[in-house]
């Protein structure tokens, strides 16, 4: 029988009633003739509770035991979902990561998937099981220890299973009914997209859209897994939600697909750095070693052999970045006059595959911001994205202005 992967996030399985509701959706797909692999997250709030308990017990915890604790939330949901399906007379059983086995590397807390052998689950399908309920977010290391894939890892689990089992589709059930042109909480004109290309979704996810985890979109794009984002709380049709698919599966789209934002950014500037070969490596090497996630980078024009270097990073990483630069300066690796941190900025981005073949998108974006008297501090571009840093107090205004300017409330 064809295989379908269905993933239910924490809000979709937050209570026994919601688990029953999700199980009924699974039963509908089984009745259509699918063998179903269900990936479940922990019940809403449970993972945060478990993480809190670990931190309270052992501030400098053993990462292997951290994984053993925080992965348990998914085990509970998987068992409850399997029991619910059995009560509906649907042949189902639960699977923990090590039972599949979902094999990962040994990077506890942020493991990467190495392999998902399909034989065990396929054999059970052949014996009459119709639903395999798999605990998301977890796997097993080469040493035989439980690993976890990082926050949001159940999305990655679902896409990886869809790829490994050559599933017809991977449905991600969440608390929103699809992917929108921007955050509906900020812009009431935001429109649900029927389809969006993998590349656009990857950019939106990496730029702040919370609908899908970035790694899951990367996997889907690599293995051409058709992803559908749906709401657990609304009645479904075959055309419900948003399909994330290859660019060639989209007949016509707007030049810009969406506007994304990241609220908590910081802009850091090293003033008067020596302009010499290797200076960038001397700056960004220590930042990388300190775990600072650098995004935008701008180097100013050199004057008298000195230059300014500006970069952005998450605002909660500013102290780490400051210490890394101070240590590098003390060690003689770099010399600068001052380090200025602006922690009151945000990043706003427009994304669209249509930008490849249309000129003037940047000009239109900058004009829309100018019309609202919003000053741009830093600009970066890629083939399908333009991002700017602006004062955080103008974030909602900028998102609304750009959404209006590119007519995103109207379909192509």
N, C-alpha and C positions, 0 to 999 in steps of 0.2 A: 504494500500500500504506500501511497505518497506520504512523506513525512512533513509535518508542520511544527515549527518551534514557536511557543508562546511564552513570553516572559511577563511576570507580574511583579511590579515594584512594591515597595513597603506600604504605601498608602492603599494599594489595591488588595493587600492581604492583612490590613491592620487589625481586623476583628474576625471572629468566626463567621459572622454574617457576610463579610466581604469575601472571605475565603469560599463560602458557599456560592456567592455570586460569580466569582472567578471560575469555580469548578463547573458551573452551568455553561459558561462560555466554552470551556474545554469540551464538555459533553456535546455541544452543538457541532464542533469540528469533528469529533469522533463519529457522530452520526452521518456526517458528510463523506466518511470513508477514509479519513486521515488516521495514521498513527501519530501521536502527539508527544513531543518532548516539552514538558513544562519546566521553565526555569523560575525559581522563586527567590525573592529577597527575604530578609528578616522582616517581621512585622514592624510597622512604622514606629520609630523611636527606640527599638530594641538594641540596634547596633550602637547608638550613642550611649545608651545605658551601660552596655557591656564595656565599651571603651573607657567610660568613666570609672567603672569598677577596677579595671586593670590599672589605670593611673593612680587611683586611690590606694590600691594594694602595693604597687611597686612603681614609683616614679621613674626609675631606671630599669624598666622591665626587660625581660628576655623576649625578643621578638617572636621566638617559636611558641612560647606560651601565650603571648598576645594573640597570635593566630588561632591557637586552640580555643581560646575563650570567645573571641569575636565572631568566629565562624559558626558558633553553636546556634545563633539566631536563625540562620537559614535552615539548619537541620530540623528545628521545631516546625517551621512553616511547611517544609517538604513533607514531613510526616502527617501533619494535619490536613494538607491538601490531598495526599494519597488516601487517607481515611475517608475524607469527604466524598471523593470520587467513588470509592468502594461502596459507600452508602447509596450512591446513585446507580449501583450495578455496572460501573465502568471499571474494567480490569486495570488496576493501577498499582504501582509500588514506588516508594521513594528511593532515591539514590544520593548518597553523599559523594563528594568529589573523589575520594580515594577508591570508591566502589566502581566508578565508571571504567577506568580511572582517568581523571583529567590531570595530566602530568604537567608540572611546571618546573621552573628553575628554583633555586633555593633563596630567592630574595624575599624573605618573610615580610609581609605587610604590603608589598607591591610586586608580587610575583608575575612573571610572564608565562603564558601558556606555551608549552613545547609540543604537546600532542594530545589528541583525544581519540584513542582507538575505538571504533564503533562496534566491535564484535560483541561485547557483553550485552549491550542494550538491543542490538539487532537480533541476537539469539532469543532474548526474552520476547521481543515483538513476534518472532516466529512461533513462540510457544503460546501466544494468545494474549500477552499483555498489550493493552492499547495505549496506555499513557505511562511514560517515564517521568516522574516528578523529581527533578534534579535540584539540589541545593546550589544556588548560584554563589559567585564570589569566592569559591574555595577550590583548592586542588590538593595535589600531593607532591612533595619534593622528591628528588632522587634518593634522599636519605629516608624517605617514608614518613616524613612529618607533614602535618596539615599546613597548607599555605593559604594566604588570601591575596586577592588581586588588586587591592586598593579600593577606595571608596567609589561606588558606582560600578563595581566590578561585575555585577550580575548582568548588566547590558553586554559587557564583553563576553561573559560566559555564553549568553544566548546566541550571539552572532557566531562565536567559535563553534558551537554545536551545529548551527545551521550550515556552516561551511563543511564541517567534518561529516555530516550525514546527508549532504547535498539536498537540504530541505527545499521545498517549494517556495517557502517564504518564512520570514522571522517577524512575528508580531510582538511589539513592545507595548504592553498595557501600562498606562500611567495615570496621573491625575489631570492631564490635559488631553484635549481631543485631537491633537496634531501639532504640527510645526507652524508657527505663525510668522508673519513678515517682521514682527518685532514683539516685544513683551506687551500683551494686552493690558497689563496693569498700569503701564505707562502711557500707552497710546490706544485710545478706545476705537481707533480706525483700523487697528491691526487685523489682518485677514488670514484665515487658515489657508495654507497651501495644499493643493491636491497632490502635487509632486514636487520634489526638490532633488537636485543632483547630489551625488555623494560628495563632490568637492565643495559645493556650497554648504552642505550640512557640516562637513568637517571644519570649515572656516568658522561657521556660526558657533559650533560647539566649542572650539578653541578660544573664541573671542568672548565667551560669556554666556551663550545660550545654554540653559540647563536641561534641555529636553533629553539629550542623549550624551553619554560619556564619549569623550574624544576617541579613546582607544577602540570603542565598539564601532565607530564610524570608519576608522582606519581599516579595521578588519573587514568590514562589509565592502568597502571599496576595493580592497585587494582581492577578495574572493568572489566579488559580484553577487553578494547576498542581498536579495530584495528585502528591505526593511519597511515595516509599516508601524507608524506610531499612532496609538489609539487610546481613547479614554475607557477606563474600567467602569465608569459611572453612567455611560450613555448607551442607548440602544444602537446596535451596529447594523450596517449594511455592507455589502461587498465593496462599496466605494468610500467607506468611512475612513477617517484619519488622514494621515499624510504618508505617501509612499516615497521612500528614499531609494533612488535608483540611478542607473547609469545615465549620463547626459543624453545619449542617443534615444533613450526611452521617453524623453520630454519633447513634444512636438514644438511648442512655442512657449517662451518664458519672458518675463520682464528683464530688462537689462540688469537691474538690481533686484535680487531676490529677497533681501532682508537687511534690517539694521540691528546690529548687536551692540552691547555695551558691557563694560567691566567697570564697576563702581569704584573699587578700592585699589587704585593705582597710585604710584608715586613717581615723580620725575626727579632724577638725581643728576647733578652736574659737577664734574671735576673741572675746576677753573685753573687755567694756565698749566697745562701738562706739556711736557717736552714732546714736540712733534718729530718723532724719529721712528725708524723701522722697528717693529716689535712692541710698540707702546700699547696697541690694542690687546695683544696677548698678555702683556704685563698687567693690564687692568682686568680683563675679563676672565683670565685664568684663575686668580684668587677668588673672584666672585663665584665662578662655577664650583670651585673647591668648597666654598662656604655654603653651597646649596641655594644660591640666589638665582631666581628664575628671571633672567634679563629678557626683555622683549624688544622695544624700540631702541635703536642706537643712532645717534646723530653726532658727527664730528664737525666742528666749525672750521672756518678758514684759518689757516695758520698765519701768525704774525710774529716776526722776530723769533722764529723757531719754537713758539709756544702755541697751544691750541686749547679749546675747551671740548670736553667729551660729555655728552648727555645720554642717559639711558633711562628706561622705565623698568619698574619691577613692582610686584605686589606690595602694598603699603605695610603689611605686617613683616616684610623681609628687610625693611629699611635699617633697623639696628644691626642686623647681620651684615648688610652691605657696607655700612659705615665702619664696622669693626674690620672687615676684610680689607678695605682701602687704607685704614689707619695702620694695620699691621704691615701691608705691602709698602707703605711709605716709610715706616720705621725700619723695615728691612732693606731699604734702599732700592727696591724694585721699581718704584715710581716716585716722582716728585711733583706735587701740585700745590697751588697756593691755597685753595679752599675747596671744601665739598659742601654743596648746597642741596638740601632735600626739600622738595615741594610735595607735601603729603595731601594736598587738597585738589588732586586732579582725577580725572576719569578718562577712559578710552571709549570712543564711539567709532563704529566701523560700518561701512556699507559693503555688501558682498553680493556677487552675481557673476555667473559664467558668461553672461552677455557682455560684460565689460571687456572681454577679449577682443570683440569685433566692433565696439562702439567707442568713438572718441568723445571727449568732453565730459565724462562722468566726474572726474576730479574737479573740473571747473564748476560744474553744477553743484557739487557737494560744498565747495568752498563758498560759492555765492549764497547758498541757503544758510550757511552759518554766519556769513557776513550780514545778511538781511536781519538776523536776530542779534547782531552786535556781539557775536561770540568769537573770542580770540583763540586762534590755534597756536599751541605751544610746540608740538612735534607732529610730523607727518611721516607715515611709512606706507608703502604700497607693495602689492604683489599683482600677479596677472588677473586675479579675480577679487581683490580686496583693497580698500583704502581705509586706513585707520588714522585717527587724530587723537592727540591728548588735548583736553580742554579743562577749564575749571569745573570741579565737580558740581558746583551749584547750578550749572547750566545743562546738566546731563539730560534731564527729562525734556527740556525745551529743545535741545539739539536732536534728540531721537524723534520727537514729533515733527520738527521742521524738515528733517531728512525724509521721513516717511511720507510727508505731504509732497515734498519737492519731486520725489521719484514716482509719485502716483501709486504707491504700493497698496492702497486700498482697492485698487481696480485690477482685475485679472488681465493677463496679456491679451 
